[in-house]
């Protein structure tokens, strides 16, 4: 009887909630929270950027109160070499919603978008096992992933960085490597060229249109750091700010051409110091990669003194048999 009573109460609560998916930002109700990755602000940026389409799932109670919301961003990808054309959907985090609300929003978004996209991806959940049952029920499968963040409030970046890496950065500075925030059109164009060239052959790496980055800069949500050597941009980092945290979203460098100057290390170090100087609590590295035993990029990032946390990224492929095969392949 107790179980039946609990089930009926749960069912009534679900029935009292309404999920609405908004495709246009001007129709959104007033939303709580200041999470940039699930904000009206990001939705507006996506509307203004080519090949982006944003969908905001909003749960409201009977009285119209907003209980939770979640933003999914669809990105159309096309390239001639290698040739491909498809759309994928990305959701960054759970936006501090309850697993019940999160599962309800994900299922509703999946039903709406599964026929319009090749695959859907959910990353950066607050806990490794968060929403496990709900995502499994919605047809998603987990892939083990690594997350790294540096705490900026308990120790300074200088107290955390590996001494050998710091010496390399200091030597690069002495040789003439200079890092600064992008301020002019010419600097931005040089950054854009480097970022696109660096990621041109990376099939899984999506680079937004320039309008997207410019919009974030104009709203004070983003800073772009570039490292130059004799007027040549050899390193770049895109840093996004949300909820008193900094997110290192994109990096690019001429690592092989200017190996003695360590352009990646020099640029990332400047972004970390800047995040600490403006009062950010953490800096989070958003694309560390799969937890292979040998992961050079992960090992490199950890030398800045960060903390490694294992987690999952969740995927759902719209082609049923492919999703089943991938789910079997990535079984735990």
MARVEX-822395 format. One record per residue (C-alpha): residue number from 1; x, y, z. Coordinates in steps of 0.5 Angstrom, whole numbers. Layout:
<atoms>
(atom NUM, (X, Y, Z))
...
</atoms>
This chain:
<atoms>
(atom 1, (0, 0, 0))
(atom 2, (6, 5, 2))
(atom 3, (9, 3, -5))
(atom 4, (2, 4, -9))
(atom 5, (1, 11, -5))
(atom 6, (8, 13, -7))
(atom 7, (7, 12, -14))
(atom 8, (0, 15, -15))
(atom 9, (3, 21, -11))
(atom 10, (9, 21, -16))
(atom 11, (4, 20, -22))
(atom 12, (0, 26, -20))
(atom 13, (6, 31, -19))
(atom 14, (8, 29, -26))
(atom 15, (1, 30, -29))
(atom 16, (1, 37, -26))
(atom 17, (8, 39, -30))
(atom 18, (8, 41, -37))
(atom 19, (14, 41, -42))
(atom 20, (14, 46, -47))
(atom 21, (19, 47, -52))
(atom 22, (21, 54, -55))
(atom 23, (24, 55, -62))
(atom 24, (24, 62, -61))
(atom 25, (28, 66, -56))
(atom 26, (22, 72, -56))
(atom 27, (17, 67, -54))
(atom 28, (21, 65, -47))
(atom 29, (18, 66, -40))
(atom 30, (22, 69, -35))
(atom 31, (28, 64, -33))
(atom 32, (31, 63, -27))
(atom 33, (39, 62, -26))
(atom 34, (45, 65, -29))
(atom 35, (48, 59, -33))
(atom 36, (50, 61, -39))
(atom 37, (50, 54, -43))
(atom 38, (42, 54, -41))
(atom 39, (41, 61, -42))
(atom 40, (36, 66, -46))
(atom 41, (43, 69, -48))
(atom 42, (46, 63, -51))
(atom 43, (39, 62, -55))
(atom 44, (39, 69, -58))
(atom 45, (47, 68, -60))
(atom 46, (45, 61, -63))
(atom 47, (39, 65, -67))
(atom 48, (44, 70, -70))
(atom 49, (50, 65, -72))
(atom 50, (49, 61, -78))
(atom 51, (48, 53, -78))
(atom 52, (45, 54, -71))
(atom 53, (38, 52, -68))
(atom 54, (37, 52, -61))
(atom 55, (31, 49, -57))
(atom 56, (29, 51, -50))
(atom 57, (25, 46, -46))
(atom 58, (22, 49, -40))
(atom 59, (18, 45, -35))
(atom 60, (12, 49, -31))
(atom 61, (7, 48, -26))
(atom 62, (0, 49, -26))
(atom 63, (0, 56, -24))
(atom 64, (5, 58, -29))
(atom 65, (12, 58, -25))
(atom 66, (18, 55, -28))
(atom 67, (21, 49, -25))
(atom 68, (26, 48, -29))
(atom 69, (29, 49, -36))
(atom 70, (34, 46, -41))
(atom 71, (38, 48, -47))
(atom 72, (39, 44, -53))
(atom 73, (43, 47, -59))
(atom 74, (43, 43, -66))
(atom 75, (49, 45, -71))
(atom 76, (49, 43, -78))
(atom 77, (56, 41, -80))
(atom 78, (58, 41, -87))
(atom 79, (65, 40, -90))
(atom 80, (68, 38, -97))
(atom 81, (74, 35, -95))
(atom 82, (73, 30, -92))
(atom 83, (66, 30, -95))
(atom 84, (60, 30, -90))
(atom 85, (53, 33, -88))
(atom 86, (49, 32, -82))
(atom 87, (46, 35, -76))
(atom 88, (48, 34, -69))
(atom 89, (45, 36, -62))
(atom 90, (49, 38, -56))
(atom 91, (47, 39, -49))
(atom 92, (52, 42, -44))
(atom 93, (50, 40, -37))
(atom 94, (44, 39, -33))
(atom 95, (43, 46, -30))
(atom 96, (42, 44, -23))
(atom 97, (35, 41, -25))
(atom 98, (33, 35, -21))
(atom 99, (34, 28, -24))
(atom 100, (26, 27, -25))
(atom 101, (26, 34, -29))
(atom 102, (32, 33, -33))
(atom 103, (29, 26, -35))
(atom 104, (23, 29, -37))
(atom 105, (26, 35, -41))
(atom 106, (31, 30, -44))
(atom 107, (25, 25, -47))
(atom 108, (21, 31, -49))
(atom 109, (27, 34, -53))
(atom 110, (29, 27, -56))
(atom 111, (22, 26, -59))
(atom 112, (22, 33, -62))
(atom 113, (29, 32, -65))
(atom 114, (31, 25, -66))
(atom 115, (28, 25, -73))
(atom 116, (32, 32, -75))
(atom 117, (39, 30, -73))
(atom 118, (44, 24, -73))
(atom 119, (46, 24, -66))
(atom 120, (45, 27, -59))
(atom 121, (50, 28, -54))
(atom 122, (50, 30, -47))
(atom 123, (56, 32, -43))
(atom 124, (59, 36, -37))
(atom 125, (53, 33, -32))
(atom 126, (54, 35, -25))
(atom 127, (55, 28, -22))
(atom 128, (58, 22, -26))
(atom 129, (51, 18, -24))
(atom 130, (47, 23, -25))
(atom 131, (41, 22, -29))
(atom 132, (43, 15, -31))
(atom 133, (36, 11, -30))
(atom 134, (33, 17, -34))
(atom 135, (38, 17, -40))
(atom 136, (38, 10, -41))
(atom 137, (30, 10, -41))
(atom 138, (31, 15, -46))
(atom 139, (35, 11, -51))
(atom 140, (42, 14, -49))
(atom 141, (48, 10, -48))
(atom 142, (54, 12, -44))
(atom 143, (62, 13, -46))
(atom 144, (67, 14, -40))
(atom 145, (70, 21, -41))
(atom 146, (75, 25, -37))
(atom 147, (74, 32, -34))
(atom 148, (79, 37, -31))
(atom 149, (78, 43, -27))
(atom 150, (83, 48, -23))
(atom 151, (81, 51, -17))
(atom 152, (82, 58, -16))
(atom 153, (80, 60, -10))
(atom 154, (84, 55, -5))
(atom 155, (91, 56, -8))
(atom 156, (93, 61, -13))
(atom 157, (95, 58, -20))
(atom 158, (102, 59, -19))
(atom 159, (102, 55, -13))
(atom 160, (99, 49, -17))
(atom 161, (103, 49, -24))
(atom 162, (108, 44, -25))
(atom 163, (115, 48, -24))
(atom 164, (118, 45, -30))
(atom 165, (112, 47, -34))
(atom 166, (113, 54, -31))
(atom 167, (120, 55, -33))
(atom 168, (118, 53, -40))
(atom 169, (113, 58, -40))
(atom 170, (118, 63, -38))
(atom 171, (123, 62, -43))
(atom 172, (118, 62, -48))
(atom 173, (117, 69, -46))
(atom 174, (124, 71, -46))
(atom 175, (124, 69, -53))
(atom 176, (119, 74, -55))
(atom 177, (112, 70, -54))
(atom 178, (107, 75, -52))
(atom 179, (100, 73, -50))
(atom 180, (94, 78, -50))
(atom 181, (87, 79, -50))
(atom 182, (84, 80, -57))
(atom 183, (82, 87, -58))
(atom 184, (82, 89, -66))
(atom 185, (79, 86, -72))
(atom 186, (85, 84, -75))
(atom 187, (87, 80, -68))
(atom 188, (80, 77, -69))
(atom 189, (81, 75, -76))
(atom 190, (88, 72, -74))
(atom 191, (85, 68, -69))
(atom 192, (79, 65, -73))
(atom 193, (84, 63, -78))
(atom 194, (88, 59, -73))
(atom 195, (82, 56, -70))
(atom 196, (79, 53, -76))
(atom 197, (86, 51, -79))
(atom 198, (88, 47, -73))
(atom 199, (81, 44, -73))
(atom 200, (80, 43, -80))
(atom 201, (81, 35, -80))
(atom 202, (78, 34, -74))
(atom 203, (72, 30, -75))
(atom 204, (69, 31, -68))
(atom 205, (71, 38, -67))
(atom 206, (65, 43, -69))
(atom 207, (68, 50, -69))
(atom 208, (62, 56, -69))
(atom 209, (62, 62, -74))
(atom 210, (65, 68, -72))
(atom 211, (59, 71, -71))
(atom 212, (58, 67, -65))
(atom 213, (65, 69, -62))
(atom 214, (63, 76, -63))
(atom 215, (57, 76, -60))
(atom 216, (60, 72, -54))
(atom 217, (65, 78, -53))
(atom 218, (60, 83, -54))
(atom 219, (56, 81, -48))
(atom 220, (62, 80, -44))
(atom 221, (61, 72, -43))
(atom 222, (68, 71, -47))
(atom 223, (75, 73, -48))
(atom 224, (80, 70, -53))
(atom 225, (87, 70, -51))
(atom 226, (92, 70, -57))
(atom 227, (100, 69, -57))
(atom 228, (104, 72, -62))
(atom 229, (111, 71, -64))
(atom 230, (114, 77, -69))
(atom 231, (107, 79, -71))
(atom 232, (105, 71, -72))
(atom 233, (99, 68, -68))
(atom 234, (102, 62, -66))
(atom 235, (97, 60, -60))
(atom 236, (89, 62, -58))
(atom 237, (84, 60, -53))
(atom 238, (77, 62, -52))
(atom 239, (75, 62, -45))
(atom 240, (67, 63, -43))
(atom 241, (65, 65, -36))
(atom 242, (59, 63, -33))
(atom 243, (57, 62, -25))
(atom 244, (63, 65, -23))
(atom 245, (67, 59, -27))
(atom 246, (71, 60, -33))
(atom 247, (71, 55, -38))
(atom 248, (76, 53, -43))
(atom 249, (72, 52, -49))
(atom 250, (77, 52, -55))
(atom 251, (84, 52, -56))
(atom 252, (89, 52, -62))
(atom 253, (96, 53, -63))
(atom 254, (102, 52, -68))
(atom 255, (105, 47, -63))
(atom 256, (110, 43, -68))
(atom 257, (112, 49, -72))
(atom 258, (114, 53, -66))
(atom 259, (115, 48, -61))
(atom 260, (121, 51, -57))
(atom 261, (116, 57, -55))
(atom 262, (110, 52, -53))
(atom 263, (105, 56, -55))
(atom 264, (99, 52, -52))
(atom 265, (102, 52, -45))
(atom 266, (104, 60, -46))
(atom 267, (96, 61, -48))
(atom 268, (93, 57, -43))
(atom 269, (97, 59, -37))
(atom 270, (95, 67, -39))
(atom 271, (88, 65, -39))
(atom 272, (88, 61, -32))
(atom 273, (92, 67, -29))
(atom 274, (86, 72, -32))
(atom 275, (81, 67, -29))
(atom 276, (84, 68, -22))
(atom 277, (85, 75, -23))
(atom 278, (78, 77, -24))
(atom 279, (75, 72, -18))
(atom 280, (73, 66, -22))
(atom 281, (72, 60, -17))
(atom 282, (75, 55, -22))
(atom 283, (77, 54, -29))
(atom 284, (74, 48, -33))
(atom 285, (77, 44, -39))
(atom 286, (71, 42, -43))
(atom 287, (74, 37, -48))
(atom 288, (80, 33, -45))
(atom 289, (78, 27, -48))
(atom 290, (77, 19, -47))
(atom 291, (80, 16, -41))
(atom 292, (86, 12, -45))
(atom 293, (92, 10, -41))
(atom 294, (96, 15, -45))
(atom 295, (93, 21, -47))
(atom 296, (98, 27, -48))
(atom 297, (93, 32, -48))
(atom 298, (90, 30, -41))
(atom 299, (97, 29, -38))
(atom 300, (99, 36, -41))
(atom 301, (93, 40, -38))
(atom 302, (94, 36, -31))
(atom 303, (101, 40, -30))
(atom 304, (97, 46, -29))
(atom 305, (95, 43, -22))
(atom 306, (88, 41, -24))
(atom 307, (84, 35, -21))
(atom 308, (82, 30, -26))
(atom 309, (75, 27, -25))
(atom 310, (72, 21, -29))
(atom 311, (65, 22, -32))
(atom 312, (60, 20, -37))
(atom 313, (58, 23, -44))
(atom 314, (52, 20, -46))
(atom 315, (50, 19, -54))
(atom 316, (44, 17, -58))
(atom 317, (44, 16, -65))
(atom 318, (38, 17, -69))
(atom 319, (39, 10, -73))
(atom 320, (36, 5, -69))
(atom 321, (41, -1, -70))
(atom 322, (47, 3, -70))
(atom 323, (45, 6, -63))
(atom 324, (44, -1, -61))
(atom 325, (51, -3, -64))
(atom 326, (54, 3, -61))
(atom 327, (51, 2, -54))
(atom 328, (53, -6, -54))
(atom 329, (60, -3, -56))
(atom 330, (61, 2, -50))
(atom 331, (57, -3, -45))
(atom 332, (60, -2, -38))
</atoms>
